[in-house]
Amino acid sequence: MELAFVKPLIEIMKTTLITLLALISFTLYSCNNPKAEPTPIVTSTTTQPSIGAVVPNETVCMVNNAYMGRKQLEVEFEGKIYYGCCEDCKTKIPQQEIARIAIDPVTGNSVDKSTAVIAIKDSYDNVVYFENEANYKTYFNL
């Protein structure tokens, strides 16, 4: 009689453990994957910027190229300040040039993310970097 009670309990524990491991794996993967689409951060004190809005550099994860809605972790590299959303991003910024340099879509020139004009690119909060305000205005037809 005791075995009949234990078997369903073991199955429930297995299912719970598998679900928990899947959630942990997904969380770790999304932060480590630069192509992962960010989850928009919406709080009662933050208004969501529209597509084409210029956003402060410190609110952007420069590894994931995503607007995060709040100040990110500062990473100093070669006298410049970059921003990342997590410890993994803090490690990648000094190691990976792609975390520090973007391509201006208007000119095709390289632009340093630490000094770029940054704007919301799409409804998923991806961002686009510009060398200057004139290129930003040209891109968004302003």
C-alpha positions as CSV (number, residue, x, y, z in Angstrom):
1,M,0.0,0.0,0.0
2,E,2.9,2.4,0.7
3,L,4.4,1.8,-2.7
4,A,1.2,3.0,-4.5
5,F,1.6,6.3,-2.8
6,V,5.3,6.7,-3.4
7,K,5.3,6.1,-7.2
8,P,3.1,9.1,-8.1
9,L,5.1,11.2,-5.7
10,I,8.3,10.3,-7.4
11,E,6.8,11.1,-10.8
12,I,5.7,14.5,-9.6
13,M,9.1,15.2,-8.2
14,K,10.8,14.1,-11.5
15,T,8.4,16.4,-13.5
16,T,9.1,19.3,-11.2
17,L,12.9,18.8,-11.4
18,I,12.9,18.6,-15.2
19,T,10.8,21.8,-15.5
20,L,13.1,23.6,-13.1
21,L,16.2,22.5,-15.0
22,A,14.6,23.6,-18.3
23,L,13.8,27.1,-16.9
24,I,17.3,27.5,-15.5
25,S,18.8,26.4,-18.9
26,F,16.7,28.9,-20.8
27,T,17.6,31.7,-18.5
28,L,21.3,31.0,-18.8
29,Y,21.1,30.5,-22.6
30,S,19.3,33.8,-23.2
31,C,21.8,35.9,-21.5
32,N,24.7,34.1,-23.2
33,N,23.2,34.3,-26.6
34,P,23.7,37.7,-28.3
35,K,21.0,37.0,-30.8
36,A,18.4,36.3,-28.1
37,E,15.5,38.7,-28.3
38,P,15.3,40.7,-25.1
39,T,12.2,40.8,-23.0
40,P,11.0,44.3,-22.8
41,I,11.2,45.8,-19.3
42,V,8.0,47.6,-18.3
43,T,7.6,49.2,-14.9
44,S,5.2,51.8,-13.7
45,T,7.9,54.4,-13.7
46,T,9.2,53.6,-17.2
47,T,7.5,54.6,-20.4
48,Q,8.3,52.4,-23.4
49,P,10.0,54.4,-26.1
50,S,8.6,54.2,-29.6
51,I,10.4,53.0,-32.7
52,G,12.9,55.7,-33.7
53,A,13.2,57.2,-30.3
54,V,16.8,58.0,-29.1
55,V,17.6,56.3,-25.9
56,P,20.4,57.0,-23.3
57,N,23.4,54.8,-23.9
58,E,23.4,53.6,-20.3
59,T,20.0,51.9,-20.9
60,V,21.3,49.7,-23.7
61,C,22.9,46.3,-23.4
62,M,25.6,46.8,-26.0
63,V,26.3,43.0,-26.2
64,N,22.7,42.1,-27.1
65,N,22.0,45.5,-28.8
66,A,18.8,45.9,-26.8
67,Y,17.1,48.7,-25.0
68,M,16.7,47.4,-21.4
69,G,14.6,50.3,-19.8
70,R,17.0,51.0,-17.0
71,K,20.7,51.7,-16.3
72,Q,22.9,48.8,-17.2
73,L,26.3,47.7,-15.7
74,E,29.2,50.0,-16.6
75,V,32.2,48.4,-18.3
76,E,35.3,50.6,-18.8
77,F,37.5,49.6,-21.7
78,E,40.4,51.7,-23.1
79,G,39.1,54.8,-21.3
80,K,35.5,54.5,-22.7
81,I,32.3,53.4,-20.9
82,Y,30.2,50.6,-22.4
83,Y,27.1,48.9,-20.9
84,G,26.0,45.3,-20.4
85,C,23.1,43.6,-18.8
86,C,24.9,40.9,-16.8
87,E,28.3,39.6,-15.7
88,D,28.7,37.6,-18.9
89,C,28.3,40.9,-20.9
90,K,30.8,42.6,-18.7
91,T,33.3,39.8,-19.7
92,K,32.4,40.0,-23.4
93,I,32.8,43.8,-23.9
94,P,36.6,43.8,-23.4
95,Q,37.1,40.6,-25.3
96,Q,34.8,41.0,-28.3
97,E,35.1,44.0,-30.6
98,I,31.5,43.3,-31.9
99,A,30.3,44.3,-28.4
100,R,32.0,47.7,-28.8
101,I,31.6,48.5,-32.5
102,A,28.5,48.7,-34.7
103,I,27.9,49.7,-38.3
104,D,26.1,52.9,-39.0
105,P,23.3,51.9,-41.3
106,V,23.4,55.2,-43.2
107,T,27.1,55.3,-44.1
108,G,28.3,51.8,-43.5
109,N,31.1,53.2,-41.3
110,S,32.1,51.6,-38.0
111,V,30.8,53.5,-35.0
112,D,32.0,53.1,-31.4
113,K,29.0,52.2,-29.3
114,S,30.2,54.2,-26.3
115,T,29.8,57.5,-28.3
116,A,27.0,56.5,-30.7
117,V,23.6,58.0,-31.1
118,I,21.4,55.0,-30.2
119,A,17.7,54.6,-31.2
120,I,15.0,52.0,-30.9
121,K,15.0,49.9,-34.1
122,D,11.9,47.7,-33.8
123,S,9.1,46.6,-31.5
124,Y,11.4,44.0,-29.9
125,D,13.5,46.9,-28.4
126,N,16.5,46.1,-30.6
127,V,18.6,49.2,-31.2
128,V,20.6,50.8,-34.0
129,Y,23.7,52.9,-33.7
130,F,24.6,56.1,-35.6
131,E,27.8,58.1,-35.9
132,N,25.9,61.3,-35.4
133,E,22.4,62.9,-35.1
134,A,22.3,63.7,-38.9
135,N,22.6,60.0,-39.8
136,Y,19.9,59.2,-37.2
137,K,17.6,61.7,-38.7
138,T,18.3,60.5,-42.3
139,Y,17.6,56.8,-41.3
140,F,14.3,57.6,-39.6
141,N,13.3,60.3,-42.2
142,L,13.0,63.0,-39.7
